[in-house]
Amino acid sequence: MRLSPLARTFLAAAGLAIIAPAAAALAQQQPPGTPKSTHGAWSVICDKPAGASEEQCALMQNVIADDRPEVGLSVVILKTADRKSRILRILAPLGVLLKDGMELYIDNNNIGRAYFTRCFSEGCYVEVDIDDELLKVLRAGKNAVFALRESVDQDRVGIPIELSGFAEGYDALP
């Protein structure tokens, strides 16, 4: 499978910045690239991938489940190089139940479910195109929860994401 330089950059950023066996290990890791600004729990991270003519940036937040320190996510929002599309990319740890996908709740409303698209050594990815309606809900929301399962005999694990600062961070993306 061939990935564009933008995809490789953000896959690497998401993969290096995230999943750790404990919250302390996660907190010690830094994503590649340069932090340009911080907006609440969100950071704008920029990097110039090899062969790219300009810097590319993403809005990023790394989180750990409150009750399950071994379950963490990296949430990345980016605009495609042509600025025509927006992508929500979530990296979950290996060992999640792939067939169930991941659900998103914003302010206790079920926004929908997306399915894992691929797994690499750093974890498994969900990618969603952000349409105008989803962007509006994310901008207006106060809190979000991504829910996933590790096995068929377990309840979903809800991982809260702070939305404070999301709108400002998104607006700061070039």
C-alpha positions in Angstrom: 0.0 0.0 0.0 1.4 3.4 -1.0 0.7 6.4 1.3 1.1 10.0 0.4 3.7 12.0 2.2 0.9 13.7 4.1 -0.5 10.4 5.2 2.9 9.1 6.2 3.6 12.2 8.2 0.4 12.1 10.2 0.5 8.3 10.6 4.0 8.7 12.1 2.9 11.7 14.2 -0.1 9.8 15.5 1.8 6.6 16.0 4.8 8.1 17.9 2.7 10.4 20.1 0.3 7.9 21.5 -0.4 4.6 22.9 1.6 3.6 26.0 0.9 1.0 28.5 0.4 3.6 31.2 -0.6 7.3 31.3 2.8 8.2 32.6 4.5 6.8 29.6 2.1 8.5 27.3 2.7 11.9 29.0 6.4 11.6 28.4 6.2 11.1 24.7 6.3 14.0 22.3 4.9 14.0 18.8 7.3 14.7 15.9 7.0 18.1 14.5 6.8 21.5 16.0 4.0 22.5 18.4 2.8 25.8 16.9 0.0 26.6 19.4 -2.1 25.1 22.2 -5.9 25.5 22.5 -7.2 23.9 25.6 -6.3 20.2 25.4 -5.6 20.5 21.6 -2.2 21.3 20.0 -1.5 22.4 16.5 1.6 20.3 15.4 3.4 21.1 12.2 6.1 19.3 10.3 7.6 19.5 6.8 7.6 15.9 5.4 10.4 14.8 3.1 9.7 16.0 -0.4 6.9 18.4 0.6 7.2 22.0 -0.5 5.6 23.4 2.7 4.9 22.6 6.3 1.8 20.5 7.0 -0.2 20.8 10.3 -2.7 18.9 12.3 -4.8 19.5 15.4 -4.0 16.8 17.9 -5.1 15.5 21.3 -3.8 12.4 23.1 -5.9 10.8 25.9 -6.1 7.9 28.2 -9.3 6.2 29.5 -9.9 7.3 33.1 -10.5 3.8 34.3 -8.2 1.9 31.9 -4.7 3.4 31.7 -3.7 0.8 29.1 -6.3 2.2 26.6 -5.4 5.4 25.0 -6.2 7.3 21.8 -4.6 9.9 19.6 -7.2 12.1 17.9 -5.9 14.0 14.9 -7.8 16.6 12.8 -6.2 17.6 9.5 -6.9 19.3 6.3 -5.8 17.6 3.1 -3.0 19.2 1.1 -5.5 20.6 -1.4 -7.5 22.1 1.5 -10.7 20.6 0.1 -11.3 17.9 2.7 -11.0 17.5 6.4 -10.2 14.2 8.1 -10.7 12.9 11.7 -8.1 10.2 12.3 -8.1 8.2 15.5 -5.4 5.8 16.6 -6.5 3.2 19.1 -4.2 0.5 20.7 -3.7 -2.9 19.2 -6.0 -5.4 20.8 -9.3 -3.5 20.2 -12.2 -5.4 18.8 -12.0 -4.4 15.1 -15.4 -5.5 13.9 -17.3 -3.3 16.4 -15.5 -0.1 15.2 -15.7 3.0 17.4 -18.6 5.2 18.3 -18.5 8.9 18.9 -20.7 10.7 21.4 -20.8 14.5 21.6 -22.6 16.0 24.6 -24.2 12.6 25.2 -25.6 12.4 21.6 -24.6 9.4 19.5 -23.0 10.9 16.4 -22.3 7.6 14.8 -19.9 4.7 14.4 -16.9 4.4 12.2 -14.9 1.2 11.5 -11.2 0.6 11.7 -9.5 0.9 8.3 -6.0 -0.5 9.0 -3.6 -1.5 11.7 0.1 -1.0 12.0 2.6 -1.8 14.8 1.6 1.3 16.8 -2.2 0.6 16.7 -5.3 0.6 14.6 -6.8 3.6 12.7 -10.3 4.9 12.2 -10.6 7.7 9.6 -13.7 9.8 9.0 -14.2 12.6 6.5 -15.4 15.6 8.4 -18.5 17.0 6.7 -19.9 20.5 7.5 -22.4 19.0 10.0 -19.8 17.1 12.0 -17.5 20.1 12.1 -20.4 22.2 13.4 -21.2 19.7 16.1 -17.5 19.4 17.1 -17.1 23.2 17.2 -20.2 23.6 19.4 -19.7 20.6 21.6 -18.5 20.7 25.2 -17.3 17.1 25.5 -16.9 14.0 23.4 -16.5 10.3 24.1 -15.0 7.7 21.8 -16.3 4.3 22.7 -14.7 1.0 21.7 -14.5 -2.6 22.9 -11.6 -4.8 23.5 -13.5 -8.1 23.3 -17.1 -9.4 22.7 -17.6 -10.2 26.4 -16.7 -6.7 27.6 -18.7 -3.5 27.7 -17.5 -0.5 25.6 -14.7 1.5 27.1 -15.5 5.2 26.8 -12.6 7.6 26.4 -13.4 11.2 27.0 -12.1 14.0 24.7 -12.1 17.6 25.7 -13.6 19.8 23.1 -12.8 23.1 24.8 -10.3 24.8 22.5 -11.3 22.7 19.5 -12.8 25.6 17.5 -9.9 27.9 18.1 -7.4 25.1 17.3 -9.2 24.2 14.1 -9.3 27.9 13.0 -5.5 28.0 13.7 -4.8 25.2 11.1 -3.3 26.7 8.0 
